[in-house]
Amino acid sequence: MAGSSESSGRPPLFATEKPARVAAHAYRLFASTIFAGLLLIWVYRATHLPPRSSGARWWGWLGLSAAELWFGFYWVLTLSVRWSPVYRRAFPDRLTRRYKEEQLPGVDIFVCTADPTLEPPMLVISTVLSVMAYDYPPEKLNIYLSDDAGSVTTLYALYEASEFAKHWIPFCKKYEVEPRSPAAYFVRADSPPDPCDPKEWYALKEMHKDLIDRVNSVVNSGKIPKTPECKVRAFTQWNEDTSYTDHPSIVQIRVSSVISNSPIIMNVDCDMYSNNSGSIRDALCFFLDEEQGQDIAFVQYPQNFENVAHDDIYGNPINTVNELDNPCLDGWGGMCYYGTGCFHRREALCGQIYSQDYKEDWTRVVRKTEEVDELERMARSLATCTYEHNTLWGIEKGVRYGCPLEDVITGLQIQCRGWKSVYYNPARKGFLGMAPTSLGQILVQHKRWTEGFLQISLSKYSPFLLGHKKIKLGLQMGYSVCGFWALNSFPTLYYVTIPSLFFLNGSSLFPEMTSPWFVPFAYIVVAAYSCSLVESLQCGDTAVEWLNAQRMWLFRRISSYLLAAIDTLRRMLGISETGFALTAKVTDSETLDRYKKGMMEFGSFSLMFVIIATVALLNLACMVFGVARVLLHEDAIGLGALILQAVLCVLVVAINFPVYEALFLRTDSGRLPASVGLVSFCIVLPLCILPANMQT
């Protein structure tokens, strides 16, 4: 459907579309049947509670009842958010016709990095070069590199990139190159494409290779060349006491408010290069629409990754998130802020409260008359770590500090000040980054996210507290879907261990196959997983990727989410403090090779690996000895009362095949260490052999 700009006689700069009514009604009907099934399961648990004298079975039943109540609540929460997705379309051609180049607003772009080891300088400058080459008037484009590590090698790489940019940017605009990250471009092209002059193309490729060699040489040696060009003042500010955790604020002209102060700010992580040179103009369609754009604070692009293998062993769920979950959040009036790939209205980011009288001056220009030395001095004072002390910066202004997910709180605060946000997912992806390719990295990353979301949910920044009467209930629930990730860990761990132990001992916790109460349990399982598979396929995943995603869903819940919940509790009790761990953006060749072959990367001892291996071995033991017990003592008919537990146990075993492979079959360095297997075995053994009265 078209936007309301048409009422003023001007076509809108963007459109908001909803799914067909038939699809929406069908989805709601399906949701209603699932909810009915949940109600029947809850009724069954309440009306068939075993007597207290049954001992362990009584406690097991209560635990399953609590787990199923939580799963039902969380499912209702998730489905409610998915009630009304919206999809956005931008019309940059209309923007071009409506606004002259000199009328377009200035844009300040921030590329953020924090560790030259985990985020190599060549990775950083490839992203910098990609945003420098946007299809946008260069005099209105200002690029800033924010390096928390204060790395001299990163600064040197930036200096080299600025020289290479004098050749790269004209080349990009002359031949309309995509993508405009030179590293990504030359990796994809073995020979010059038709429009390019071969001589010019090969010369630029050789120039890029020389750039890589020079930068990597400095990175490996740690020493800046003693050339006249490298004796500028910025390079002289390092000394032997300077480190990435303790260094002065170092500014080299090339911070934003005292230099350009553009009305639009875009930030991007150093590993998320621009894949679409038209992203700025697309984003401006939302801000500059006269009728619909006045209350839009930020435009969030999705995260996408270029290194995800086909049939990804880690089942990266990014397609489902981008194609389904995010449009549903947008439908409630507020996409959350990811912290990267986002265009902000500066005034909204700096604490402005939205009102209908608010009017943005897009043509304002900052004209600084100070000399470069004076600008550097002013910028350096703003970049110090103490500048914001005793001010509203980091609290009500700018990005929120003091939380692992400061970006999420920042976006939520902006929305609570009356602004809206937009999710835009164009056909050509706006940004491409690097996804982790080892299980340990993925689980640590999700633990950090889960911990941050839980801290938000339990603080004064909870969407239900901060957002009360300020944002829609559906949006509050949308934030809480992630906020309650950690709370899923306990019922999930219970569900994949306790029923299997009762199956081993021949004690039933579910209705028999011949009972009418069997139907809602079977329907919920079949319907929920069928719906999940269909959604995944519609979003572009393969069936194998969906299956791998189910495995990772289990791994995250029983490891990352569980430890995040425990660590959050420890922090609430004052036992530990909040920390932050960067995810490595580089992978060694052996690990990458195993990833491409579909082999999970374990490699080192980890408490999360111990939990995963323990659950896998426990279910394997319960399946083998439980089936053997039934066949030896009760024959196959005895499985009737235990069929759901048997199926659950078999499914957990099947989904853990890569764990058994890493424990018993693999000999490479990515296998599970013997110490993990030993610890897990020592936990599983007593659970399986200790006498327990689990019979009815």
N, C-alpha and C positions, 0 to 999 in steps of 0.2 A: 504494500500500500504506500502511496506517496505521502510525503510530509506536508505540513500545513503551510509551507512557504507558497504553495500554489494559490492560496487565498489572496496573497498580495500581488498576484500576477507574475511572480517570478518562480521558475521551477526550483524545487528544493535541491540543495547540495548533497543531501543524503536521504535515503529511504529506509524505513523500518518495516520489515516483513514478518509475518507470523505463519506457522504451518497451516496446512489446510484443516478446516474444521473437522472433516471426517477422521483424519489422523489423530487430532486432539481428543475427539470423543472416544475413539477406539482405545487410546492409551488410558483414558480415565476409566473406561469400563473394565479394562484389564486390571488396573490398580484396585478397583472396587472388589474384584474377585479375589485378589491377593489378600486384601484386608479382611475379607470374609473368612478366608482360610486361616489367617492369623488368629481371628477371634475364636474359631473352632479349636485351634491348638491350645489357646489359653484356657478355654472351657474344659478341654480334656485334662489338662494338667491339674486344674482345680478340683475336678470331680472324681479323679482316679488316684488321688494321693494315697500311697501305700500306708499301712499302719505304722505308727512310731516304732513298734516292736520289730519292724523289718530291718532296723539298724542302718547299715551303710546305704541300703537302697533308698530309704527315706531321705537321707541327706543328699544322695545323688539326684533324686527326683526334684528336691527343692532347688538345687543348683541349676539343673536344666531349665526349670520353670523360670528362674531369675534370668538366665541367659536368653531364653526365648522372649521374655518380656522386653529385654533390652534390644534384641534384634528387631522386634516388631516396632518399637518406638523409633529406632534409628532408621528403619526402612520407611516409616511414615514421614519422618523428617526429610529424608532424601527425596522421596517421591513428590512431596509437597513443593519442593524447590523446582522440580522439573515440570511443574504444571503448565507453564506458559513461556516457552522460549521465544526469543526474537532474533532476527538476523538483519544485519546492516549492510547497506550498499552505498558506496560513495561515488560521486560523479565529478571527478577532477577536471573533466573537460568543461563542465559548467563553471567551475571555479576559475579556470583560465579565461573564459569569456567574460566573467563578471568582474574580475579584479586584474588590474594591470600589475606588472612585476613590481613597480615601485610602491604599490599599495599593500603588498603582502607583508605580514609581520616578520620580524626577526626571530630566529630560532637559536637558542643556546643548547648545544648537545654535550652531555657529560658521559665520558667513557670511564668506567670505574674498574680499578684493579687494586690488589692488596698484597700480592706475594709474587716476586719474580721467579720463584722456583716452581710453584704450583701453576702460575699463569705466565708462561714464558713471554718475553718481550716481543718476539715475532708474532705471537698470537694477538697481543695487544695492538700492535701497530697495523695489523691486517684489518682489525675492526675500525681503528681510527681512520685509515685510508678509505674504508668503505663508506663511512658517514661523511667524510670530506667531499666525496664524489656524488653526493645527492643531486638530483635534478632540481636545483633551487638556486636562486640568485646568490652568487658567492658572497656578495657584500652583506647579505642578510643572514649568513650562516657563521656561527661561532662555535668552534670545537674546543672543549676542555678535557684534559686527561687528569682524572683524580687518582693519584697513586698513594694509597695509605702507607705503603712501605717506603716511600721516598727513595726509590731505587735509582742509582746513577746509571745502571745498565738500561733501565727502561727509558730514562731521559735521553740516553745516547741513541737508543733505537728510535725514539720519537724524532730526534734531530735528523737521523738518516731518512726516516719516513718523509719528513718535510721536504727533503731534497728530491726524493723519488716522486712525491706528489706533483711536482712541477711538470713531470712527464705523464704520470698516470692519469690525473684528472682530465687534462685535455683529450687524451686518448679515449677515456670512457665516454665523454660527451660527444666526441667526434663520431664514434662508431656505435653509440648507444649500448654500451657493454652492460651485461648482467651476468653474474653478480659483480659488484664493484669492489669486492675484496680481492686483491691481486692473488693471494694464496689460493682462494677458492676458484678463481677464474682460470688460472693457469693449470691447476690440477685437472680441471674438467676438459680443457682444450689441448689436444695433442698437436694440432696444427691450426693455422689461422683460419677463422671462419670467412665466408665469402666477402662480406663488406670490408674486411680489414686489408690494409696494404701489408703483404707478407714481410717485406723488409722492415717496416716499422714494428710489426708484431714481434718478430724474432728479436729485434734489438731491445724492445721493452722487456721481453721475457728474460733475456740475458742480464739486463739491468736489475731485474727483480732477483735473479739468482745471486748476483753480486751483493745485493742488499742483504739477503739471507746469510751469505757467508760472512760478511763483515759483522753483522749483529751477533750471530752465533759465536764468532771468534771472541768478541768482547764478553759475551755471557760466559763462555767456557774459561776465559782467562781472568775475568773479573777486573780487568784493567782497561781504562779508557785510552785510546791512542793519543800520543803526544803530538798532535797536529795543531796548527793555529786555530782551526775551526772549533776544536774541542777545548779551547782555553777561555771560552766565554764565561761570564761570571757564574752562571748556574752550576757549571761543572766544578767550580772551585769551592762550593759550599759543603762538600763532603770531607770528612776527615776520618782518622782511624777509630774514633769513638762513635761514629754514626752507624746506626743499625736500623732495621726496618721497624723496630718497636720504639726506637728513641732517636728522633731526628728533628731538626728545626723545620719550620714550614719553608718550603723551597718553591719559589714562583719564577717562572721564566715566560715573558711575553713572546706571548703568542697571540680575584675570583670573580665570578660572572656579574654580580650586581654592580661592581665598580668599573667594569670594563664595557659590557654590552647591555646587560639588563633587558634582554629580549622578553617579550610577553609570553613566548612559548618556550618551555624547557622540555628537552627529551633526554632520558637517561637510558643507558644500555650497559650491560656487563661486558667485560673485555673479551669474552669468548662468544658473544652473540653479534656476529657481523651483519651488516645490512644486506639483505638479499633482494631488495626492491628499491630502486632509486626513486620511485614515486611515492614512497611512504609519507613524506612530509606533506605533500599536496593532498594525499588521501586523508590524513589526519585533520588538515585544515578545513576540509569539507564539513566536518562536524563542529568545529569551533566557529567558523565564519558564516554558517547558515543563519540568516537574520531572524527567522522565526523559531527555529528549534535549537539553536546552538548557544543561547545566552547562559544557560545553567549547566553546561557541560564543563566539568573540571579537568577530566583527563580521558584520553583515548588509549586503551590498553590493547596492544597487539599480542597474539598468542606466542607461547614458546614452542619452537620447533627445533629439531636436531638433525644434523646432516650425517652423523656417524652411526645412526641406528641401523643395524643389519636387518635384512629381510628375514621374517620369522624370528624376530628378536627373542633370544632365550630369556630375557628379563621382562618380556611382555610389556614394554613401555606403554602406559595407557594414555599417552598424550593425544592420540587421535580422538578418543572418546571424550576426554576433557575439553579439547578445543572445539569439537563439533557438536557436543551435546551439553555438557555441564556448564561451560562458560556462557553460551547463549541463554541458558535458563536463568543464571544470575542476572544477566543483562535485562532479562524480561521483568525482573523485579526492581529495575531502576538503578542498579549499581554493580558493575563489574568490579571485583577487588583488584587492588594494585599489586602487581607481581614483583615490582622492584627492578624490572628491566623491560626494554621495548615499549616504553610508555611516554606519551606526549602529554605534558601538563600545562595548564593555564597558570602562569607564574603567581598571579594574585591569589588564586585558590590554594596553591601549595604554601604560600606565605601567610595563611591564616585569614584571608578575606571571607567574611560571612556573606552568603548569597542573599540577595534581595531582588525583587522584581524591578527595582529602580537602578540596579547595577548596569553600567554601560562600559564596555571595554574599548580602550583606545588602541586599536591594532597598529596604528601608524606611528606611535611614539618612537622616538629615536634618542639614544643616549649619545651625546656628543661630548667626549672628554677632552678637555684642553690641557690636562696635566701632561708633563713629560713622562716618558717611559719609566724613568727611575722612580718618580712619585707614584705612578700607578702600581709598580711592583711593591713599593713600601706599603701602600694601602691594602693591596691584595694579600700580602704576607701577613698582615695583622689579622685579617679575616680568616686566614687558613690555620691559625694556631689552634691547639686543642683546648685552649682556655677562653677563646673569644666568646662563646655562648654562655659562659657561667653567669648565673644570676640574671638570665634573660629568658624570654619565651621560646628561643630557638631550641629545637629538639623536644619541645613540649606541646606548644600550640602552633609554632611556625616551622616550616620546613619538614624534613624527615624526622620521625620520632626516634629517640635514642633509648637504649637500655633494654632491648628485647631482641631475641633471635629473629623475629619476623617484624622488624620495624616498618617495613613497607606495607604490610597488611594493616597495621594500626594507623599508619599515615593515611591510607586510602579511606579507612573507616571514619576517621576524624573529619576528613574533607566532606564525606557524604553526610555526616551528622551536622555539618554547617550549612546544609541546604543544597549542596551541589549534587549533580548526577555524573555518572561516568558511562563510558561507552566501550563495548567490546567489538573490535573490528578484525575480521578474519578473511583477508582477501584471497583470491585464487592463487596469486603469486605471494608466497610467504614473505612477510616483512623482515623477519630476522631468523637466522639459523645459528645454532650453537652446538656445543659438544655435550652429549649425555655421558654419564659415568658408564664404564664398561666392565666393572667388577662388582660382585655382589656386596662386598664390604663397603665400597663407596656408596652404593645405592641405599643400603640400610642405614648408614651413618647420616646420609643426607635426609632421609625420611625421618629419622629420629630427631634431627634438628628442627625440621618443619613441624613435626607432631608436638614436640616440646613447646615450641613457640606458640602454636595454636592453642594448646591447653593452658599455657600461662595467660594468654589473652582471655580465654573463656572464664578463668578463675579470678580475674582482676577487675578493676573498675573500668577496663576497656572492653569488657564483655559486650558483644553486640546487643544482648538483651537489656543491658544496663545503659551503656553509652548511647545505644540507638533507640532507646524507648521514646516513642512518639516523634522520632526524628527521621527514621527510615522505615520502610515497609516491613511488616512482620515476615514476609517471604524472604526478604534480604537478610534479616536477622537470622532466620533459619538457615539460609545459604551459608553464611559465615560459620554457623554452628556445626554444619556437616563436617567441616574440617576441624573445627574446634573440639569435637568429640571423638576424633580419630583414636586418641589414646585410650579412651574408655571402652573401645571395642576389643582391646587386647585380652582382658580378663575373661569375658564370656566366650571368646573364640578359643583361647587356650583351654578352657574348661571343656568345650564342646569336642575338641579333637583329642582329648585324653581320657576323660572320665567314662564316656560311653564305651570306648574301646576296652578299658579295664574291666568294666562290668560284663562286656561280651566275653572276655577271657574267662571270667568266672561263671558264665552262664546265667547272668541275671539281667532281666529285661527292663529297659527304661522307656520303651516305645510300644505302641499298640501292635498286636499281631497282624499279619497280612490279611487275615480273614475278617478282621474287625472293621466296622464302618469308620472308626476313628483313624484308620490307616490312610484314608483318602486325603484329608487335608494336608498331612505331612508329605505324602507323595506329590500332591499337586503343587505345593509351595516349592519343593525342590525342582521339579521339572519345569514349572512355569518361570520361576525366577532365573534359572540358568539359561533357559531357552530365550527369554527376553534379553538377558545380558549378551548372549551370543549374537542375536539379531542386531542389537544396537551396535556391537563392536564391528560386525561385518558392514553395516550401513555407514559407519564412520571411516571405513577404509582399511581396517585390520584384516588379517587372515585368520582362519580358524586356529592355526597353530599359535599365532600371537595371542589370541584370546585364551587359549589353554595355558600358555605361559603366564599370562596376566593373572589367571586364577591362582597359579602357584605362588606368584609374587604377592598377591593379595594375602595369602595365608602367611608367607614368610614375614611380611611387614607387620601383620597384626600380632604375631606371637613373639616378635623380636624387637623391631624398632618401636612400635607403639607401646609395648610392655615396658621397655626400659625408659622410654620417654615419660610414662606415667610414674614410674618409680623415682626417676631423677627429679621430676617436678615436685613430688611429695617431699623428697629430701631437701629441696630448696625452700619449700614452704616451712619446713622444720628448722631451717638455718644450718643444715648439715653440709651443704655444698653451695657453690655459686654458679651463676649463669656463665657459660663459655660459648665460644664460637669457633667452629672448625670449617676452613675452606675445603671445597671439593677440588681435588686435583684435576686439571684440565689436560694433562698429558698421560699417555698410557704407553707402557713399554711394548715392544714389538711382539713378544711371546704372548702376553696377555691379550693383545689385540687379535692375534692370529687365532687363539683359542675362542675368543668371542665370536669371530666370524664363522667358526666351525660349529657354533651352537653349544659350547662348553661353558658351564658356570665357573666363575673364578672365585675360589675361596682363598687358599694359600697361607693364611696365618691364623693363629689362635685368636678367637674372639668369643666373648660371652654370648653374642647373638648367634654365632655358629653353633655353640654348645646347645642353646635352646632348640634351634632348628633340628640338629642331629638327634637330640633326645626325643623330640616328638616323633621324628621319622622312625627311629629304632623301636620306640615303645609301640607304635602302631603295627610295625612289621612283626614284632613278637606276639602281640595280641591277635593279629590275623592268623598267623601260622598255628599257634597253640590253641587259639579259640576254635578254629575250624576243625583242628584235629580232635579236640575234646568232644565237639558235637558229633562228629562222624564216628568216633570210637564208642561213645557212651549213649548217644541218643538217635543215631542215624540222621539222614538229611531232613527228616520231618521236624527235627528239633530246631532247625534254623528258622522255622516259621515265626516263632515268638521273638527271635533275635535278628530278623532280616534287616531292619533299618540300621541297627548297630553294625551288622556285618558289612552292609553296603558302605556306610560311613567310614569304617575302618579300611576297607579295600580302596576307597577313593583317596583317602589320605596317603595310603601306601603308594598308590599309582602316581599321585602328584609329586611325591618325594623321590622319584626315580633318580634325578640328578644328584641327590644327596647320597643315595646308596652307591651310585657310580663313583662319586668323589671319595667315599669312605673305603670301598672295597676293590674297585676296578682300576682306577686311574693311578698313574705313576708320575705324572708331570708335576711341576711346581705349583700348579693351581688347584691341586687336590686338597681335601680336608686333612689337616695334620693329624697324626696318630693320637696326639694329646687330646684333641677334640673328641675323637671316637672313644678314647679310654674314659674320659670324664662322663660322657653320655652313657656309656655302658654301665658305669658304676651307679648312675642314677636310675637307669631302667631296670637293672637286675632286682633290686629289692622291691620295686613296685610290682614286679611280675610274680615274685615268689613269696612275699610276705603273706601269711595267712590272713584272710579277711572274710568276714561273713557278709558276702554280697548276694547270697541267695535270697529268694523271696521267702 
